[in-house]
Amino acid sequence: MGIMKKLNRYTSFSVSITQDSGLKALRIEYAHVASQKRRMAAQWEYDSSMASDLFSMALLKSGAETLPQPKWHPGFLALAIDPLFAPALLTVGTLEYQHGFVKEAMELPSVPMMMRHRLL
């Protein structure tokens, strides 16, 4: 995360999607939405997350000492909205791999199918 402070502790997406009520609610809310609308919502969330990160870096460079901590890691919300949204799969898969969740990173594309039974 470069200049930005790291989130306290990394929890794998596959764990977060089953334990975090906000992520579960998003998954359930968008499960029956048309794929085009789901992708548009995921794209919006993904772009918003990236814009927030860029804005936070600009604030740090301008002298801000503290920044609000995001609740979820980049890509988590977008992937909860659309489990097949490629940019979020890449971002979250990379984070999983970097934090030592190699198996989870490699199985990430299959998580939506496994989780569907538990969430719906």
C-alpha positions as CSV (number, residue, x, y, z in Angstrom):
1,M,0.0,0.0,0.0
2,G,3.0,2.2,-0.4
3,I,2.7,5.6,1.4
4,M,-0.6,4.8,2.9
5,K,-0.9,3.1,6.3
6,K,-1.6,-0.5,6.0
7,L,-4.9,-1.8,7.3
8,N,-4.5,-3.5,10.7
9,R,-4.7,-7.0,9.6
10,Y,-5.4,-8.7,6.3
11,T,-8.3,-11.2,6.2
12,S,-8.8,-13.3,3.1
13,F,-11.7,-12.4,0.9
14,S,-13.1,-15.9,1.1
15,V,-13.3,-15.5,4.9
16,S,-14.5,-11.9,4.7
17,I,-17.4,-12.7,2.3
18,T,-18.8,-15.3,4.7
19,Q,-18.2,-13.4,8.0
20,D,-18.7,-9.7,7.2
21,S,-22.3,-8.7,7.2
22,G,-21.8,-5.8,4.8
23,L,-20.1,-7.9,2.1
24,K,-22.6,-10.7,2.5
25,A,-25.5,-8.1,2.2
26,L,-24.0,-6.8,-1.1
27,R,-23.5,-10.3,-2.5
28,I,-27.2,-11.1,-1.7
29,E,-28.5,-7.7,-2.9
30,Y,-26.8,-8.1,-6.3
31,A,-27.2,-11.9,-6.8
32,H,-30.3,-11.6,-8.9
33,V,-29.5,-8.3,-10.6
34,A,-29.0,-8.4,-14.4
35,S,-25.3,-9.0,-15.2
36,Q,-24.9,-5.7,-17.0
37,K,-26.2,-3.7,-14.0
38,R,-24.1,-5.8,-11.6
39,R,-21.0,-5.1,-13.6
40,M,-21.8,-1.4,-13.8
41,A,-22.2,-1.3,-10.0
42,A,-19.0,-3.2,-9.5
43,Q,-17.1,-0.9,-11.9
44,W,-18.4,2.2,-10.1
45,E,-17.3,0.8,-6.7
46,Y,-13.9,-0.3,-8.1
47,D,-13.2,3.1,-9.6
48,S,-14.4,4.8,-6.5
49,S,-12.0,2.8,-4.4
50,M,-9.1,3.6,-6.7
51,A,-10.0,7.3,-6.7
52,S,-10.1,7.3,-2.9
53,D,-6.7,5.8,-2.7
54,L,-5.3,8.4,-5.1
55,F,-6.9,11.2,-3.2
56,S,-5.5,9.9,0.1
57,M,-2.0,9.8,-1.4
58,A,-2.4,13.4,-2.5
59,L,-3.5,14.4,1.0
60,L,-0.5,12.7,2.5
61,K,1.8,14.4,0.1
62,S,0.2,17.8,1.0
63,G,1.0,17.3,4.6
64,A,-2.0,15.4,6.1
65,E,-0.9,13.4,9.1
66,T,-3.7,10.9,9.3
67,L,-6.3,9.5,6.9
68,P,-9.5,7.6,7.5
69,Q,-8.9,3.8,7.2
70,P,-11.1,2.1,4.6
71,K,-13.2,-0.8,6.1
72,W,-12.3,-3.2,3.2
73,H,-9.3,-3.8,1.1
74,P,-9.3,-2.5,-2.6
75,G,-11.5,-4.6,-4.8
76,F,-13.5,-6.4,-2.0
77,L,-16.7,-4.4,-2.5
78,A,-16.6,-4.7,-6.2
79,L,-16.0,-8.4,-6.0
80,A,-18.8,-8.8,-3.5
81,I,-21.1,-7.0,-6.0
82,D,-20.0,-9.0,-9.0
83,P,-18.0,-12.1,-8.3
84,L,-16.8,-12.4,-11.9
85,F,-15.6,-8.7,-12.3
86,A,-12.2,-9.2,-13.8
87,P,-10.4,-6.0,-12.4
88,A,-11.5,-6.9,-8.8
89,L,-10.5,-10.6,-9.3
90,L,-7.0,-9.4,-10.3
91,T,-6.7,-6.9,-7.5
92,V,-8.0,-9.2,-4.8
93,G,-6.1,-12.2,-6.1
94,T,-2.9,-10.1,-6.0
95,L,-3.6,-9.0,-2.4
96,E,-4.4,-12.6,-1.4
97,Y,-1.1,-13.8,-2.9
98,Q,1.0,-11.0,-1.4
99,H,-0.4,-11.7,2.1
100,G,0.4,-15.4,1.9
101,F,-3.1,-16.7,0.9
102,V,-1.7,-18.4,-2.2
103,K,-4.3,-21.2,-2.3
104,E,-7.1,-18.7,-1.8
105,A,-5.7,-16.5,-4.5
106,M,-5.7,-19.4,-7.0
107,E,-9.2,-20.5,-6.0
108,L,-10.7,-17.0,-6.1
109,P,-12.6,-17.4,-9.3
110,S,-14.3,-20.5,-7.8
111,V,-15.3,-18.7,-4.6
112,P,-18.5,-17.2,-6.1
113,M,-19.9,-20.6,-6.9
114,M,-19.0,-22.1,-3.5
115,M,-20.3,-19.1,-1.6
116,R,-23.6,-18.9,-3.5
117,H,-25.1,-21.8,-1.6
118,R,-24.1,-20.4,1.8
119,L,-25.3,-16.8,1.1
120,L,-28.6,-17.3,-0.7
